[in-house]
Amino acid sequence: MFHETSLKTRYYESDIMGHINNTSYIGYLEVARADFFHDTGITRDGEPVKFVVASVRCDYLRPLYPRQTVRIRSWVTRIGNKSFTMKHEMLTEDGTVAARAETVMVRYDKDSQTSLPLEPEIASRLRPYLKRDEAET
């Protein structure tokens, strides 16, 4: 199963080349993750964030432009003891893959500044999105 988030790119995110700057893609991933956490019930409005990004990698395949609608498809590829890995695809309106990304999220306690084990409830909410292969088309 995939989770999907849609957003519209904005003019101020573009650079001198006229396309969306690469740093904005990382922000789009943050929006997709926040929506994923909220929609799956892993986090709720007003709750402190339970995770930190340990790693993010993004392969830029096609440029995005201002006022373009982008669909971000996300899924889980690994559930570990304290972390999990997500993959993402950013798709344009015509279904072209503009970017592929991977993030590693770690369960984290901000007070003790240490990682924590994933609770069984969190793992169970991730499991429906677990897909070890590349995205289906």
Phi and psi in degrees as GROMACS dihedral restraints (atoms count N, CA, C in turn):
[ dihedral_restraints ]
;  ai    aj    ak    al  type     phi  dphi    fc
    3     4     5     6     1  -114.5    20    10
    4     5     6     7     1   153.9    20    10
    6     7     8     9     1  -107.4    20    10
    7     8     9    10     1   141.4    20    10
    9    10    11    12     1  -127.0    20    10
   10    11    12    13     1   140.5    20    10
   12    13    14    15     1  -130.5    20    10
   13    14    15    16     1   138.8    20    10
   15    16    17    18     1  -117.1    20    10
   16    17    18    19     1   146.0    20    10
   18    19    20    21     1  -150.3    20    10
   19    20    21    22     1   164.1    20    10
   21    22    23    24     1  -112.5    20    10
   22    23    24    25     1   128.9    20    10
   24    25    26    27     1   -68.5    20    10
   25    26    27    28     1   156.0    20    10
   27    28    29    30     1  -120.5    20    10
   28    29    30    31     1   154.4    20    10
   30    31    32    33     1   -56.7    20    10
   31    32    33    34     1   -43.0    20    10
   33    34    35    36     1   -67.1    20    10
   34    35    36    37     1   -12.4    20    10
   36    37    38    39     1   -83.8    20    10
   37    38    39    40     1    -6.3    20    10
   39    40    41    42     1   -85.5    20    10
   40    41    42    43     1   160.3    20    10
   42    43    44    45     1  -116.4    20    10
   43    44    45    46     1  -171.1    20    10
   45    46    47    48     1   -61.7    20    10
   46    47    48    49     1   -21.3    20    10
   48    49    50    51     1   -79.9    20    10
   49    50    51    52     1    -9.4    20    10
   51    52    53    54     1    88.5    20    10
   52    53    54    55     1    -1.5    20    10
   54    55    56    57     1  -110.8    20    10
   55    56    57    58     1   171.3    20    10
   57    58    59    60     1   -67.9    20    10
   58    59    60    61     1   131.1    20    10
   60    61    62    63     1   -65.5    20    10
   61    62    63    64     1   145.8    20    10
   63    64    65    66     1   -58.3    20    10
   64    65    66    67     1   -30.0    20    10
   66    67    68    69     1   -66.4    20    10
   67    68    69    70     1   -26.6    20    10
   69    70    71    72     1   -68.1    20    10
   70    71    72    73     1   -29.4    20    10
   72    73    74    75     1   -59.4    20    10
   73    74    75    76     1   -38.8    20    10
   75    76    77    78     1   -65.1    20    10
   76    77    78    79     1   -38.3    20    10
   78    79    80    81     1   -63.4    20    10
   79    80    81    82     1   -37.9    20    10
   81    82    83    84     1   -63.4    20    10
   82    83    84    85     1   -38.2    20    10
   84    85    86    87     1   -63.1    20    10
   85    86    87    88     1   -37.7    20    10
   87    88    89    90     1   -62.5    20    10
   88    89    90    91     1   -42.7    20    10
   90    91    92    93     1   -61.5    20    10
   91    92    93    94     1   -44.2    20    10
   93    94    95    96     1   -62.8    20    10
   94    95    96    97     1   -42.5    20    10
   96    97    98    99     1   -65.6    20    10
   97    98    99   100     1   -44.0    20    10
   99   100   101   102     1   -60.6    20    10
  100   101   102   103     1   -43.6    20    10
  102   103   104   105     1   -63.7    20    10
  103   104   105   106     1   -42.0    20    10
  105   106   107   108     1   -59.3    20    10
  106   107   108   109     1   -49.8    20    10
  108   109   110   111     1   -59.9    20    10
  109   110   111   112     1   -43.6    20    10
  111   112   113   114     1   -68.5    20    10
  112   113   114   115     1   -49.2    20    10
  114   115   116   117     1   -65.1    20    10
  115   116   117   118     1   -29.9    20    10
  117   118   119   120     1   -88.0    20    10
  118   119   120   121     1    -6.7    20    10
  120   121   122   123     1    80.5    20    10
  121   122   123   124     1    10.6    20    10
  123   124   125   126     1   -68.0    20    10
  124   125   126   127     1   -37.5    20    10
  126   127   128   129     1  -127.2    20    10
  127   128   129   130     1   157.2    20    10
  129   130   131   132     1  -127.0    20    10
  130   131   132   133     1   155.6    20    10
  132   133   134   135     1   -53.2    20    10
  133   134   135   136     1   133.8    20    10
  135   136   137   138     1    86.7    20    10
  136   137   138   139     1   -10.6    20    10
  138   139   140   141     1   -82.6    20    10
  139   140   141   142     1   148.6    20    10
  141   142   143   144     1   -65.6    20    10
  142   143   144   145     1   151.1    20    10
  144   145   146   147     1   -69.4    20    10
  145   146   147   148     1   137.5    20    10
  147   148   149   150     1   -98.9    20    10
  148   149   150   151     1    -4.2    20    10
  150   151   152   153     1  -133.2    20    10
  151   152   153   154     1   155.6    20    10
  153   154   155   156     1  -124.0    20    10
  154   155   156   157     1   154.5    20    10
  156   157   158   159     1   -82.8    20    10
  157   158   159   160     1   119.0    20    10
  159   160   161   162     1   -90.4    20    10
  160   161   162   163     1   -28.7    20    10
  162   163   164   165     1  -157.0    20    10
  163   164   165   166     1   142.3    20    10
  165   166   167   168     1  -141.8    20    10
  166   167   168   169     1   135.3    20    10
  168   169   170   171     1  -136.0    20    10
  169   170   171   172     1   136.2    20    10
  171   172   173   174     1  -135.6    20    10
  172   173   174   175     1   127.4    20    10
  174   175   176   177     1  -102.2    20    10
  175   176   177   178     1   119.4    20    10
  177   178   179   180     1   -91.3    20    10
  178   179   180   181     1   114.5    20    10
  180   181   182   183     1  -103.2    20    10
  181   182   183   184     1   -35.9    20    10
  183   184   185   186     1  -144.1    20    10
  184   185   186   187     1   147.6    20    10
  186   187   188   189     1   -72.0    20    10
  187   188   189   190     1   150.5    20    10
  189   190   191   192     1  -107.8    20    10
  190   191   192   193     1   155.9    20    10
  192   193   194   195     1  -128.3    20    10
  193   194   195   196     1   159.8    20    10
  195   196   197   198     1   -57.5    20    10
  196   197   198   199     1   144.6    20    10
  198   199   200   201     1    66.9    20    10
  199   200   201   202     1    21.9    20    10
  201   202   203   204     1   -93.9    20    10
  202   203   204   205     1   137.9    20    10
  204   205   206   207     1   -84.3    20    10
  205   206   207   208     1   128.9    20    10
  207   208   209   210     1  -119.6    20    10
  208   209   210   211     1   133.4    20    10
  210   211   212   213     1  -106.3    20    10
  211   212   213   214     1   128.3    20    10
  213   214   215   216     1  -111.5    20    10
  214   215   216   217     1   116.6    20    10
  216   217   218   219     1  -100.0    20    10
  217   218   219   220     1   127.5    20    10
  219   220   221   222     1  -128.4    20    10
  220   221   222   223     1   147.3    20    10
  222   223   224   225     1  -153.9    20    10
  223   224   225   226     1   166.7    20    10
  225   226   227   228     1  -101.2    20    10
  226   227   228   229     1   135.3    20    10
  228   229   230   231     1  -112.8    20    10
  229   230   231   232     1   -14.6    20    10
  231   232   233   234     1  -155.8    20    10
  232   233   234   235     1   136.4    20    10
  234   235   236   237     1  -120.9    20    10
  235   236   237   238     1   114.2    20    10
  237   238   239   240     1  -102.9    20    10
  238   239   240   241     1  -164.7    20    10
  240   241   242   243     1   -76.1    20    10
  241   242   243   244     1   -37.3    20    10
  243   244   245   246     1  -124.4    20    10
  244   245   246   247     1    -4.9    20    10
  246   247   248   249     1  -146.4    20    10
  247   248   249   250     1   168.4    20    10
  249   250   251   252     1  -146.3    20    10
  250   251   252   253     1   158.8    20    10
  252   253   254   255     1  -114.7    20    10
  253   254   255   256     1   136.0    20    10
  255   256   257   258     1  -118.1    20    10
  256   257   258   259     1   147.7    20    10
  258   259   260   261     1  -115.9    20    10
  259   260   261   262     1   154.2    20    10
  261   262   263   264     1  -140.7    20    10
  262   263   264   265     1   146.7    20    10
  264   265   266   267     1  -125.5    20    10
  265   266   267   268     1   134.1    20    10
  267   268   269   270     1  -102.0    20    10
  268   269   270   271     1   121.9    20    10
  270   271   272   273     1  -117.6    20    10
  271   272   273   274     1   140.7    20    10
  273   274   275   276     1   -80.6    20    10
  274   275   276   277     1   176.0    20    10
  276   277   278   279     1   -57.2    20    10
  277   278   279   280     1   -32.3    20    10
  279   280   281   282     1   -89.2    20    10
  280   281   282   283     1     6.7    20    10
  282   283   284   285     1    89.0    20    10
  283   284   285   286     1     3.3    20    10
  285   286   287   288     1   -69.3    20    10
  286   287   288   289     1   133.4    20    10
  288   289   290   291     1   -79.8    20    10
  289   290   291   292     1   115.1    20    10
  291   292   293   294     1   -89.7    20    10
  292   293   294   295     1   -27.4    20    10
  294   295   296   297     1  -159.2    20    10
  295   296   297   298     1   151.9    20    10
  297   298   299   300     1  -124.7    20    10
  298   299   300   301     1   139.5    20    10
  300   301   302   303     1  -142.7    20    10
  301   302   303   304     1   162.4    20    10
  303   304   305   306     1  -140.0    20    10
  304   305   306   307     1   136.0    20    10
  306   307   308   309     1  -129.1    20    10
  307   308   309   310     1   144.2    20    10
  309   310   311   312     1  -110.8    20    10
  310   311   312   313     1   123.1    20    10
  312   313   314   315     1  -109.4    20    10
  313   314   315   316     1   133.1    20    10
  315   316   317   318     1  -116.1    20    10
  316   317   318   319     1   131.7    20    10
  318   319   320   321     1   -66.6    20    10
  319   320   321   322     1   130.2    20    10
  321   322   323   324     1  -143.1    20    10
  322   323   324   325     1   141.0    20    10
  324   325   326   327     1  -107.6    20    10
  325   326   327   328     1   113.5    20    10
  327   328   329   330     1   -68.7    20    10
  328   329   330   331     1   -28.8    20    10
  330   331   332   333     1   -70.0    20    10
  331   332   333   334     1   -46.9    20    10
  333   334   335   336     1   -88.3    20    10
  334   335   336   337     1   -10.0    20    10
  336   337   338   339     1    58.2    20    10
  337   338   339   340     1    40.4    20    10
  339   340   341   342     1  -134.4    20    10
  340   341   342   343     1   158.0    20    10
  342   343   344   345     1   -77.0    20    10
  343   344   345   346     1   155.3    20    10
  345   346   347   348     1  -128.6    20    10
  346   347   348   349     1   157.6    20    10
  348   349   350   351     1   -66.3    20    10
  349   350   351   352     1   148.4    20    10
  351   352   353   354     1   -69.3    20    10
  352   353   354   355     1   130.3    20    10
  354   355   356   357     1   -68.8    20    10
  355   356   357   358     1   148.8    20    10
  357   358   359   360     1   -55.1    20    10
  358   359   360   361     1   -35.4    20    10
  360   361   362   363     1   -64.0    20    10
  361   362   363   364     1   -39.7    20    10
  363   364   365   366     1   -65.6    20    10
  364   365   366   367     1   -46.0    20    10
  366   367   368   369     1   -58.9    20    10
  367   368   369   370     1   -39.0    20    10
  369   370   371   372     1   -69.0    20    10
  370   371   372   373     1   -29.8    20    10
  372   373   374   375     1   -77.1    20    10
  373   374   375   376     1   -25.9    20    10
  375   376   377   378     1   -78.7    20    10
  376   377   378   379     1   -35.1    20    10
  378   379   380   381     1   -53.5    20    10
  379   380   381   382     1   -39.5    20    10
  381   382   383   384     1   -61.5    20    10
  382   383   384   385     1   -21.2    20    10
  384   385   386   387     1   -98.3    20    10
  385   386   387   388     1     3.7    20    10
  387   388   389   390     1   -74.5    20    10
  388   389   390   391     1   122.1    20    10
  390   391   392   393     1  -147.5    20    10
  391   392   393   394     1   114.2    20    10
  393   394   395   396     1   -81.4    20    10
  394   395   396   397     1   -19.2    20    10
  396   397   398   399     1   -89.8    20    10
  397   398   399   400     1   173.1    20    10
  399   400   401   402     1   -65.1    20    10
  400   401   402   403     1   164.5    20    10
  402   403   404   405     1   -59.6    20    10
  403   404   405   406     1   144.3    20    10
  405   406   407   408     1   -79.9    20    10
  406   407   408   409     1   155.2    20    10
